[in-house]
Amino acid sequence: MDAQEVRALLAADEISISRSARRRKTISLTRRGERWHLAVPQSYDPRRHSAQIAQLITRMERRAARGPAPDAALAERAALLNARVFDDGLAPASVVWSQQQLERFGSTTTATGAIRISAQLREAPQWVIDAVLVHELAHLREPNHSPAFKALVARYKRTAEADIYLAGFSHGRAVERARR
């Protein structure tokens, strides 16, 4: 997409524009069916900034071509496991990959239902990620590591195997950090 194509879309009314007096600097672009919708400040001239709009459209088209966001796929997997392992109507509010989690494989905020999984596990086998998800989903039911919690986690058949994998993974990370 280039500036000339954007000007053609504007002329053909393929891009709708919403102007706002409250909006000062930022613009936003969304897709609504076959049309683009551009939200802009009151004084914004789309023809003058057509190259900027072209960059936004190009970025959004690339993102759409990549498929669903990795967090969405992780959340879908968690929902599937939650239904399969627990099936009690209790579900997380969100499940996301976290770049900040370097010491833990996962964490759950029981008050909000938010689950974060360390992005370091992205390349781990799916059954290991599943074990971590089940562990965090169990925290929605039992906030500590009590015997009741351990019984919930044990519902996932490969928990012990995943624990061994994760222990080796942790050891490998520690050795790698020590070499630096």
C-alpha positions as CSV (number, residue, x, y, z in Angstrom):
1,M,0.0,0.0,0.0
2,D,1.3,3.4,-0.9
3,A,0.1,7.0,-0.5
4,Q,-1.4,7.1,-4.0
5,E,-3.5,4.0,-3.2
6,V,-4.7,5.6,0.0
7,R,-5.7,8.8,-1.9
8,A,-7.7,6.6,-4.3
9,L,-9.4,4.8,-1.4
10,L,-10.3,8.2,0.1
11,A,-11.7,9.4,-3.2
12,A,-13.8,6.2,-3.5
13,D,-15.0,6.6,0.0
14,E,-13.4,3.2,1.0
15,I,-12.0,4.9,4.2
16,S,-14.5,6.5,6.5
17,I,-13.3,9.3,8.7
18,S,-14.4,10.3,12.2
19,R,-13.1,13.6,13.5
20,S,-12.9,14.4,17.2
21,A,-12.2,17.7,18.9
22,R,-10.9,15.7,22.0
23,R,-8.3,13.8,19.9
24,R,-5.2,15.9,19.7
25,K,-2.3,14.0,18.1
26,T,-3.1,10.3,17.6
27,I,-4.9,8.5,14.8
28,S,-6.4,5.1,14.8
29,L,-7.3,2.7,12.1
30,T,-9.7,-0.2,12.2
31,R,-11.3,-2.5,9.7
32,R,-15.1,-2.6,9.5
33,G,-16.1,-5.3,7.0
34,E,-14.6,-4.2,3.7
35,R,-14.0,-0.6,4.7
36,W,-11.3,1.0,6.8
37,H,-12.3,3.4,9.5
38,L,-9.9,6.2,10.5
39,A,-10.4,8.2,13.7
40,V,-8.4,11.5,13.6
41,P,-8.1,14.9,15.3
42,Q,-10.4,17.6,14.0
43,S,-7.7,19.4,12.0
44,Y,-6.1,16.2,10.5
45,D,-5.8,16.2,6.7
46,P,-5.9,12.6,5.4
47,R,-4.7,13.5,1.9
48,R,-1.7,15.2,3.3
49,H,-0.9,12.3,5.6
50,S,-1.7,9.5,3.1
51,A,1.8,8.0,3.4
52,Q,1.2,7.6,7.2
53,I,-2.2,6.0,6.6
54,A,-0.6,3.7,4.0
55,Q,1.9,2.5,6.6
56,L,-0.9,1.8,9.1
57,I,-2.9,-0.2,6.5
58,T,0.2,-2.2,5.5
59,R,1.0,-3.0,9.1
60,M,-2.6,-4.1,9.9
61,E,-2.8,-6.2,6.8
62,R,0.5,-8.0,7.7
63,R,-0.8,-8.6,11.2
64,A,-4.1,-10.0,9.9
65,A,-2.2,-12.3,7.5
66,R,-0.2,-13.8,10.4
67,G,-3.4,-15.2,11.9
68,P,-4.6,-14.9,15.5
69,A,-2.4,-13.4,18.1
70,P,-0.3,-15.9,20.0
71,D,-2.1,-14.8,23.2
72,A,-5.4,-15.7,21.6
73,A,-4.1,-19.2,20.7
74,L,-2.8,-19.6,24.3
75,A,-6.2,-18.5,25.7
76,E,-8.0,-21.0,23.5
77,R,-5.8,-23.8,24.7
78,A,-6.4,-22.8,28.3
79,A,-10.1,-22.8,27.7
80,L,-10.0,-26.2,26.2
81,L,-7.9,-27.6,29.1
82,N,-10.1,-25.9,31.6
83,A,-13.2,-27.5,30.2
84,R,-11.5,-30.9,29.8
85,V,-9.7,-31.1,33.2
86,F,-12.0,-29.1,35.5
87,D,-15.4,-28.4,33.8
88,D,-16.8,-26.5,36.8
89,G,-17.7,-23.2,35.1
90,L,-14.8,-21.3,36.6
91,A,-12.7,-19.7,33.9
92,P,-9.7,-17.3,33.7
93,A,-10.4,-13.7,32.8
94,S,-7.3,-13.6,30.6
95,V,-4.4,-15.9,29.6
96,V,-1.3,-14.2,28.0
97,W,2.3,-14.8,27.3
98,S,4.6,-12.7,29.5
99,Q,8.0,-11.4,28.5
100,Q,8.6,-10.2,32.1
101,Q,8.4,-13.7,33.7
102,L,12.0,-14.9,33.9
103,E,12.0,-16.9,37.1
104,R,8.6,-18.5,37.1
105,F,6.9,-20.5,34.3
106,G,3.5,-19.1,35.1
107,S,1.5,-17.0,37.6
108,T,-2.1,-16.4,38.4
109,T,-3.7,-13.4,40.0
110,T,-6.6,-15.0,41.8
111,A,-8.4,-11.7,42.5
112,T,-8.7,-10.9,38.8
113,G,-8.4,-14.3,37.2
114,A,-5.4,-13.2,35.1
115,I,-3.0,-15.9,34.0
116,R,0.5,-15.2,32.6
117,I,2.8,-17.8,31.1
118,S,6.5,-17.2,30.6
119,A,7.3,-16.5,27.0
120,Q,10.4,-18.6,27.5
121,L,8.2,-21.6,27.2
122,R,6.9,-20.8,23.7
123,E,9.1,-23.4,22.1
124,A,8.5,-26.1,24.8
125,P,6.4,-29.1,23.8
126,Q,2.7,-28.5,24.0
127,W,2.2,-31.1,26.8
128,V,4.6,-29.1,29.0
129,I,2.8,-25.8,28.3
130,D,-0.5,-27.7,29.0
131,A,0.9,-28.8,32.4
132,V,1.8,-25.2,33.2
133,L,-1.6,-24.0,32.1
134,V,-3.4,-26.7,34.3
135,H,-1.2,-25.6,37.2
136,E,-2.2,-22.0,36.8
137,L,-5.9,-22.9,36.2
138,A,-5.8,-24.9,39.4
139,H,-4.8,-21.7,41.3
140,L,-8.1,-20.2,40.3
141,R,-9.6,-22.9,42.5
142,E,-7.0,-23.2,45.2
143,P,-4.7,-20.2,45.6
144,N,-1.9,-22.1,47.5
145,H,0.0,-25.3,47.0
146,S,-2.2,-27.3,49.5
147,P,-3.0,-31.0,49.1
148,A,-6.3,-30.0,47.5
149,F,-4.3,-27.9,44.9
150,K,-2.0,-30.8,44.2
151,A,-4.9,-33.1,43.7
152,L,-6.3,-30.7,41.1
153,V,-3.0,-30.5,39.3
154,A,-2.7,-34.3,39.3
155,R,-5.8,-34.5,37.1
156,Y,-3.5,-33.7,34.2
157,K,-1.8,-37.0,33.3
158,R,1.6,-35.7,32.3
159,T,2.2,-33.4,35.3
160,A,5.1,-35.4,36.8
161,E,6.7,-35.7,33.4
162,A,6.3,-32.0,32.8
163,D,7.9,-31.2,36.2
164,I,11.0,-33.2,35.1
165,Y,11.1,-31.3,31.8
166,L,10.8,-28.0,33.6
167,A,13.4,-28.9,36.2
168,G,15.9,-29.6,33.3
169,F,14.8,-26.4,31.5
170,S,15.5,-24.4,34.7
171,H,18.9,-26.1,35.1
172,G,19.8,-25.3,31.5
173,R,18.9,-21.6,32.0
174,A,20.9,-21.5,35.2
175,V,24.0,-22.9,33.5
176,E,23.6,-20.5,30.6
177,R,23.4,-17.5,32.9
178,A,26.4,-18.7,34.8
179,R,28.5,-18.8,31.6
180,R,27.8,-15.2,30.7
